[in-house]
Amino acid sequence: MIRIKRFATENKKAIIFFDVLFAGILVRLIDFPNHPSELNQDEASIGYDAWSILNYGIDRNGVSYSVHLVAWGSGQNALYAYLSMPFIALFGLNVFSVRIVNLLFSLLTIIAVFFII
């Protein structure tokens, strides 16, 4: 018992970090990718543009390898589409392949925020 208390006091930061990391991972992985239940219009738009660029080299507006995708009159950054393309190539165009990039970056954000704080 004394060893456990000493370990806990000496490694308090590491224990807190792994607790927060585990809770953050658990919250994000529960019922992924079904929560929320369906894609919103921005996710669907970026997924289709990523699929189009992957298969044809152009987005839905006929622009070749653009840096800013035109969507709903304004636009979206194309980085998310380019990062989604390997997952769309592996798993096909579905909710999982469109949302996996967001999941991975949200997990990395937990670590980044911990070290920033």
GROMACS elastic network, one bead per residue, 0.5 to 0.9 nm:
[ bonds ]
;  ai    aj funct       b0    kb
    1     4     6  0.51880   500
    1     5     6  0.64182   500
    1     6     6  0.87214   500
    2     5     6  0.51485   500
    2     6     6  0.61512   500
    2     7     6  0.85161   500
    3     6     6  0.50930   500
    3     7     6  0.59923   500
    3     8     6  0.84521   500
    4     7     6  0.50471   500
    4     8     6  0.60264   500
    4     9     6  0.86291   500
    5     8     6  0.50261   500
    5     9     6  0.61883   500
    5    10     6  0.85561   500
    6     9     6  0.52263   500
    6    10     6  0.60560   500
    6    11     6  0.84470   500
    7    10     6  0.52076   500
    7    11     6  0.59324   500
    7    12     6  0.80957   500
    8    11     6  0.53223   500
    8    12     6  0.55301   500
    8    15     6  0.73769   500
    9    12     6  0.52895   500
    9    13     6  0.88746   500
   10    13     6  0.83547   500
   11    14     6  0.53543   500
   11    15     6  0.61872   500
   11    16     6  0.86826   500
   12    15     6  0.51921   500
   12    16     6  0.61948   500
   12    17     6  0.85587   500
   13    16     6  0.51904   500
   13    17     6  0.60528   500
   13    18     6  0.86565   500
   14    18     6  0.61517   500
   14    19     6  0.84806   500
   15    18     6  0.52830   500
   15    19     6  0.60706   500
   15    20     6  0.85872   500
   16    19     6  0.50679   500
   16    20     6  0.60975   500
   16    21     6  0.83940   500
   17    20     6  0.52765   500
   17    21     6  0.59685   500
   17    22     6  0.84704   500
   17   111     6  0.82877   500
   17   114     6  0.71540   500
   18    22     6  0.58371   500
   18    23     6  0.83783   500
   19    22     6  0.51517   500
   19    23     6  0.60984   500
   19    24     6  0.84933   500
   20    23     6  0.51226   500
   20    24     6  0.59856   500
   20    25     6  0.84658   500
   20   110     6  0.80381   500
   20   114     6  0.85739   500
   21    24     6  0.51383   500
   21    25     6  0.60643   500
   21    26     6  0.84643   500
   21   107     6  0.81700   500
   21   110     6  0.65906   500
   21   111     6  0.71487   500
   21   114     6  0.88677   500
   22    25     6  0.51509   500
   22    26     6  0.59894   500
   22    27     6  0.85543   500
   23    26     6  0.50575   500
   23    27     6  0.60859   500
   23    28     6  0.85832   500
   24    27     6  0.52398   500
   24    28     6  0.62371   500
   24    29     6  0.85928   500
   24   106     6  0.89150   500
   24   107     6  0.73239   500
   24   110     6  0.69803   500
   25    28     6  0.52298   500
   25    29     6  0.60065   500
   25    30     6  0.85489   500
   25   106     6  0.89584   500
   25   107     6  0.65379   500
   25   110     6  0.86314   500
   26    29     6  0.52079   500
   26    30     6  0.60454   500
   27    30     6  0.56583   500
   27    31     6  0.89282   500
   28    31     6  0.80723   500
   28    32     6  0.69755   500
   28   103     6  0.71368   500
   28   106     6  0.82109   500
   28   107     6  0.80208   500
   29    32     6  0.51671   500
   29    33     6  0.80198   500
   29   103     6  0.82425   500
   30    33     6  0.85025   500
   30    34     6  0.89512   500
   30    35     6  0.82833   500
   31    34     6  0.55494   500
   31    35     6  0.59861   500
   31    36     6  0.89683   500
   32    35     6  0.59732   500
   32    36     6  0.85580   500
   32    96     6  0.78481   500
   32    99     6  0.87531   500
   32   100     6  0.89732   500
   32   103     6  0.87475   500
   33    36     6  0.75146   500
   33    37     6  0.77548   500
   33    38     6  0.87685   500
   33    95     6  0.65185   500
   33    96     6  0.55153   500
   33    99     6  0.68424   500
   33   100     6  0.80017   500
   34    38     6  0.69381   500
   34    95     6  0.79717   500
   34    96     6  0.84181   500
   35    38     6  0.75047   500
   36    39     6  0.75474   500
   36    40     6  0.88964   500
   38    95     6  0.75255   500
   39    42     6  0.79025   500
   39    43     6  0.57171   500
   39    44     6  0.59118   500
   39    95     6  0.67162   500
   39    98     6  0.87746   500
   39    99     6  0.87944   500
   40    43     6  0.54157   500
   40    44     6  0.62389   500
   40    45     6  0.85926   500
   41    44     6  0.51184   500
   41    45     6  0.59819   500
   41    46     6  0.86027   500
   42    45     6  0.50147   500
   42    46     6  0.61309   500
   42    47     6  0.84340   500
   42    71     6  0.80529   500
   42    72     6  0.87950   500
   42    76     6  0.84064   500
   43    46     6  0.52482   500
   43    47     6  0.59767   500
   43    48     6  0.85334   500
   43    95     6  0.87147   500
   43    98     6  0.69517   500
   43    99     6  0.78638   500
   44    47     6  0.50677   500
   44    48     6  0.61095   500
   44    49     6  0.85489   500
   44    95     6  0.85911   500
   44    98     6  0.79946   500
   45    48     6  0.52976   500
   45    49     6  0.61902   500
   45    50     6  0.85864   500
   45    71     6  0.69779   500
   45    72     6  0.88944   500
   46    49     6  0.50738   500
   46    50     6  0.60230   500
   46    51     6  0.85141   500
   46    69     6  0.81854   500
   46    71     6  0.84315   500
   46    76     6  0.78127   500
   46    78     6  0.79228   500
   46    80     6  0.73882   500
   46    81     6  0.56674   500
   46    84     6  0.87479   500
   46    98     6  0.79784   500
   47    50     6  0.51126   500
   47    51     6  0.61361   500
   47    52     6  0.85665   500
   47    80     6  0.89374   500
   47    81     6  0.65916   500
   47    84     6  0.74876   500
   47    85     6  0.85110   500
   47    88     6  0.82467   500
   47    93     6  0.70839   500
   47    94     6  0.82037   500
   47    95     6  0.86848   500
   47    97     6  0.83253   500
   47    98     6  0.56531   500
   47    99     6  0.89995   500
   48    51     6  0.50085   500
   48    52     6  0.60524   500
   48    53     6  0.85678   500
   48    59     6  0.81503   500
   48    60     6  0.76862   500
   48    81     6  0.86493   500
   48    93     6  0.78047   500
   49    52     6  0.50033   500
   49    53     6  0.61068   500
   49    54     6  0.84126   500
   49    58     6  0.80364   500
   49    59     6  0.50202   500
   49    60     6  0.59664   500
   49    61     6  0.89285   500
   49    69     6  0.77810   500
   49    78     6  0.87084   500
   49    81     6  0.67362   500
   50    53     6  0.51976   500
   50    54     6  0.59934   500
   50    55     6  0.85674   500
   50    59     6  0.73259   500
   50    78     6  0.83817   500
   50    80     6  0.83511   500
   50    82     6  0.63149   500
   50    83     6  0.85637   500
   50    84     6  0.66237   500
   50    85     6  0.56837   500
   50    88     6  0.78745   500
   50    98     6  0.89242   500
   51    54     6  0.50207   500
   51    55     6  0.60886   500
   51    56     6  0.82514   500
   51    59     6  0.82775   500
   51    81     6  0.82626   500
   51    84     6  0.86553   500
   51    85     6  0.67407   500
   51    88     6  0.68064   500
   51    89     6  0.81452   500
   51    92     6  0.86130   500
   51    93     6  0.68708   500
   52    55     6  0.52499   500
   52    56     6  0.55216   500
   52    57     6  0.66577   500
   52    58     6  0.60255   500
   52    59     6  0.53415   500
   52    60     6  0.65477   500
   53    56     6  0.53643   500
   53    59     6  0.52925   500
   53    60     6  0.83180   500
   53    64     6  0.76124   500
   53    65     6  0.68768   500
   53    81     6  0.85478   500
   53    82     6  0.83724   500
   53    85     6  0.82028   500
   54    57     6  0.59454   500
   54    58     6  0.80427   500
   54    59     6  0.89493   500
   54    82     6  0.85063   500
   54    85     6  0.62293   500
   54    86     6  0.86194   500
   54    88     6  0.83610   500
   54    89     6  0.76306   500
   55    58     6  0.81965   500
   55    89     6  0.89871   500
   56    59     6  0.79587   500
   56    64     6  0.89050   500
   57    62     6  0.87575   500
   57    63     6  0.83942   500
   57    64     6  0.58204   500
   57    65     6  0.64461   500
   58    61     6  0.74949   500
   58    62     6  0.51983   500
   58    63     6  0.51644   500
   58    65     6  0.60416   500
   58    66     6  0.80324   500
   59    62     6  0.53581   500
   59    63     6  0.55328   500
   59    64     6  0.65568   500
   59    65     6  0.73271   500
   59    66     6  0.77546   500
   59    69     6  0.74789   500
   59    70     6  0.88011   500
   60    63     6  0.75149   500
   60    69     6  0.89004   500
   60    70     6  0.86836   500
   61    64     6  0.89414   500
   61    69     6  0.85642   500
   61    70     6  0.74815   500
   63    66     6  0.61027   500
   63    69     6  0.84867   500
   65    78     6  0.87365   500
   66    69     6  0.64032   500
   66    78     6  0.69935   500
   67    76     6  0.88609   500
   67    77     6  0.65698   500
   67    78     6  0.51946   500
   67    79     6  0.73613   500
   68    75     6  0.63771   500
   68    76     6  0.57755   500
   68    78     6  0.52183   500
   68    79     6  0.84526   500
   69    74     6  0.86166   500
   69    75     6  0.52747   500
   69    76     6  0.50961   500
   69    77     6  0.61468   500
   69    78     6  0.56703   500
   69    81     6  0.89208   500
   70    73     6  0.64428   500
   70    74     6  0.60635   500
   70    76     6  0.63846   500
   70    77     6  0.88812   500
   71    74     6  0.57975   500
   71    76     6  0.64346   500
   72    75     6  0.67164   500
   75    78     6  0.89945   500
   76    79     6  0.88234   500
   76    80     6  0.87593   500
   77    80     6  0.67939   500
   77    81     6  0.79854   500
   78    81     6  0.51808   500
   78    82     6  0.63107   500
   78    83     6  0.87115   500
   79    82     6  0.50870   500
   79    83     6  0.61121   500
   79    84     6  0.84996   500
   80    83     6  0.51241   500
   80    84     6  0.60765   500
   80    85     6  0.87388   500
   80   101     6  0.74763   500
   80   102     6  0.84583   500
   81    84     6  0.50457   500
   81    85     6  0.63204   500
   81    98     6  0.85103   500
   82    85     6  0.53125   500
   82    86     6  0.79946   500
   83    86     6  0.68090   500
   83    87     6  0.80076   500
   83   101     6  0.67633   500
   84    87     6  0.54799   500
   84    88     6  0.61722   500
   84    89     6  0.86573   500
   84    97     6  0.68113   500
   84    98     6  0.61088   500
   84    99     6  0.81952   500
   84   100     6  0.77090   500
   84   101     6  0.61517   500
   85    89     6  0.60222   500
   85    90     6  0.85895   500
   85    97     6  0.84329   500
   85    98     6  0.86603   500
   86    89     6  0.50245   500
   86    90     6  0.62296   500
   86    91     6  0.86159   500
   86    97     6  0.86714   500
   87    90     6  0.50121   500
   87    91     6  0.58272   500
   87    92     6  0.73692   500
   87    93     6  0.84639   500
   87    96     6  0.85785   500
   87    97     6  0.51631   500
   87    98     6  0.76032   500
   87   100     6  0.76639   500
   87   101     6  0.83027   500
   88    91     6  0.52883   500
   88    93     6  0.52231   500
   88    94     6  0.75959   500
   88    96     6  0.88295   500
   88    97     6  0.52827   500
   88    98     6  0.71314   500
   89    92     6  0.56718   500
   89    93     6  0.78642   500
   89    97     6  0.86845   500
   90    97     6  0.82549   500
   91    94     6  0.75294   500
   91    96     6  0.79800   500
   91    97     6  0.61868   500
   92    96     6  0.89828   500
   92    97     6  0.69046   500
   93    96     6  0.81977   500
   93    97     6  0.62881   500
   93    98     6  0.71873   500
   94    97     6  0.55393   500
   94    98     6  0.63859   500
   94    99     6  0.87479   500
   95    98     6  0.52915   500
   95    99     6  0.60968   500
   95   100     6  0.84675   500
   96    99     6  0.52996   500
   96   100     6  0.58511   500
   97   100     6  0.54920   500
   97   101     6  0.77295   500
   98   101     6  0.69125   500
   98   102     6  0.80818   500
   99   102     6  0.53330   500
   99   103     6  0.63845   500
   99   104     6  0.88915   500
  100   104     6  0.61957   500
  100   105     6  0.86556   500
  101   104     6  0.51972   500
  101   105     6  0.62406   500
  101   106     6  0.85130   500
  102   105     6  0.52910   500
  102   106     6  0.60257   500
  102   107     6  0.86251   500
  103   106     6  0.51285   500
  103   107     6  0.62661   500
  103   108     6  0.87408   500
  104   107     6  0.52212   500
  104   108     6  0.63676   500
  104   109     6  0.86816   500
  105   109     6  0.60582   500
  105   110     6  0.88094   500
  106   110     6  0.65790   500
  107   110     6  0.53744   500
  107   111     6  0.70687   500
  108   111     6  0.53734   500
  108   112     6  0.63110   500
  108   113     6  0.87230   500
  109   113     6  0.59078   500
  109   114     6  0.83803   500
  110   113     6  0.53442   500
  110   114     6  0.62358   500
  110   115     6  0.88658   500
  111   114     6  0.51954   500
  111   115     6  0.64709   500
  111   116     6  0.87148   500
  112   115     6  0.53394   500
  112   116     6  0.61481   500
  112   117     6  0.86478   500
  113   117     6  0.60307   500
  114   117     6  0.53376   500
